[in-house]
Amino acid sequence: MRRMQSGLSMTGFLMTLVLVIFFLYCGMKIVPMYIEFYSVKSALKGIASSSEQATASKDQIRVFFDRRLNMSYAEYVRAQKNALRFERNNNGRLMVVEYERREPLFLNLDIVGKFRAEQLLPGAGAGD
């Protein structure tokens, strides 16, 4: 009886290797974008949980937000001067951070991420 060999050919192995490398490369571009987004969400939650920062003026909150992003090395969002804005809500002020980030992939292809994070600041909101 003859036994048939099974497994990947060299071509199949190389194609699999190229796909794995491509997805790892894409992951290396995407993961830092999401780490920065979670840093933004964490900064917003930290501001809302602090009693003195929750009742601060908009300019003071921007300074607190910038400091928290500085601690978490979120340089891209810090460079976006108008990323943080405030909206009036029935329950207080709503802090909204909305930005778009582009990372070059190769040639003329980019990976684009659109991010939006919201956090409610309870209370009347002094300094509006």
C-alpha positions as CSV (number, residue, x, y, z in Angstrom):
1,M,0.0,0.0,0.0
2,R,1.2,3.4,-0.9
3,R,0.8,6.2,1.6
4,M,0.1,9.7,0.3
5,Q,2.1,12.6,1.8
6,S,0.1,15.4,3.3
7,G,1.1,18.8,4.4
8,L,1.9,22.2,2.9
9,S,3.9,22.7,-0.2
10,M,6.6,25.3,-0.2
11,T,4.3,27.7,-2.2
12,G,1.5,27.2,0.3
13,F,3.8,27.7,3.2
14,L,5.2,31.0,1.7
15,M,1.7,32.3,1.0
16,T,0.6,31.5,4.6
17,L,3.8,33.2,5.9
18,V,3.1,36.3,3.8
19,L,-0.5,36.5,5.1
20,V,0.6,36.1,8.7
21,I,3.3,38.8,8.3
22,F,0.7,41.2,6.6
23,F,-1.8,40.8,9.4
24,L,0.9,41.3,12.1
25,Y,2.1,44.4,10.3
26,C,-1.5,45.8,10.2
27,G,-1.8,44.9,13.9
28,M,1.3,46.9,14.7
29,K,-0.3,49.9,13.1
30,I,-3.8,49.5,14.6
31,V,-3.0,48.5,18.2
32,P,-1.3,51.7,19.2
33,M,-4.3,53.7,17.9
34,Y,-6.6,51.8,20.2
35,I,-4.2,52.0,23.1
36,E,-4.3,55.8,22.7
37,F,-8.1,55.8,22.5
38,Y,-8.4,53.8,25.7
39,S,-6.0,56.4,27.3
40,V,-8.4,59.1,26.2
41,K,-11.4,57.2,27.7
42,S,-9.4,56.7,30.9
43,A,-8.5,60.4,31.1
44,L,-12.2,61.4,30.7
45,K,-13.3,59.0,33.4
46,G,-10.6,60.3,35.7
47,I,-11.7,63.9,35.2
48,A,-15.4,62.9,35.9
49,S,-14.5,61.0,39.0
50,S,-12.6,63.8,40.6
51,S,-14.9,66.1,42.5
52,E,-12.8,69.3,42.0
53,Q,-12.3,68.7,38.3
54,A,-16.0,67.9,37.6
55,T,-17.0,71.4,38.7
56,A,-14.1,73.2,37.1
57,S,-14.3,75.6,34.1
58,K,-13.9,74.4,30.6
59,D,-10.3,75.8,30.4
60,Q,-9.3,74.1,33.6
61,I,-10.8,70.8,32.4
62,R,-8.8,71.2,29.2
63,V,-5.6,71.6,31.2
64,F,-6.5,68.5,33.4
65,F,-7.2,66.5,30.2
66,D,-3.9,67.6,28.6
67,R,-2.0,66.6,31.8
68,R,-3.6,63.1,31.9
69,L,-2.9,62.6,28.2
70,N,0.7,63.6,28.8
71,M,1.1,61.0,31.5
72,S,-0.2,58.3,29.2
73,Y,1.9,59.4,26.2
74,A,-1.2,60.1,24.0
75,E,0.7,62.6,21.8
76,Y,-1.6,62.4,18.7
77,V,-4.7,63.5,20.6
78,R,-2.7,66.2,22.5
79,A,-1.7,67.7,19.2
80,Q,-5.4,68.0,18.2
81,K,-6.3,71.3,19.8
82,N,-10.0,71.0,19.2
83,A,-10.5,67.3,20.0
84,L,-12.1,68.0,23.4
85,R,-15.5,69.8,23.3
86,F,-18.3,70.3,25.7
87,E,-22.0,69.8,25.1
88,R,-24.8,70.7,27.5
89,N,-26.9,67.8,28.7
90,N,-29.9,67.6,31.1
91,N,-27.7,65.8,33.7
92,G,-24.7,68.2,33.4
93,R,-22.0,68.7,30.8
94,L,-20.9,66.1,28.4
95,M,-17.2,66.0,27.5
96,V,-16.8,64.7,23.9
97,V,-13.5,63.8,22.3
98,E,-13.8,63.1,18.6
99,Y,-10.8,62.6,16.3
100,E,-9.6,60.8,13.2
101,R,-6.2,59.1,13.0
102,R,-4.4,58.0,9.9
103,E,-1.5,55.7,9.8
104,P,0.3,54.9,6.6
105,L,0.3,51.3,5.7
106,F,2.3,51.0,2.5
107,L,2.4,52.9,-0.8
108,N,-0.7,55.1,-0.9
109,L,-2.8,53.0,1.5
110,D,-3.6,54.3,5.0
111,I,-5.3,52.8,7.9
112,V,-8.0,55.2,9.2
113,G,-9.5,55.1,12.6
114,K,-12.4,57.4,13.7
115,F,-12.7,57.6,17.5
116,R,-15.3,59.2,19.7
117,A,-15.4,59.1,23.5
118,E,-18.0,60.7,25.8
119,Q,-18.1,61.3,29.5
120,L,-20.7,63.0,31.5
121,L,-19.6,65.6,34.1
122,P,-22.4,65.6,36.7
123,G,-23.3,68.9,38.3
124,A,-24.1,72.4,37.2
125,G,-20.7,73.1,35.7
126,A,-19.2,76.3,37.0
127,G,-17.5,78.5,34.4
128,D,-19.7,77.8,31.4
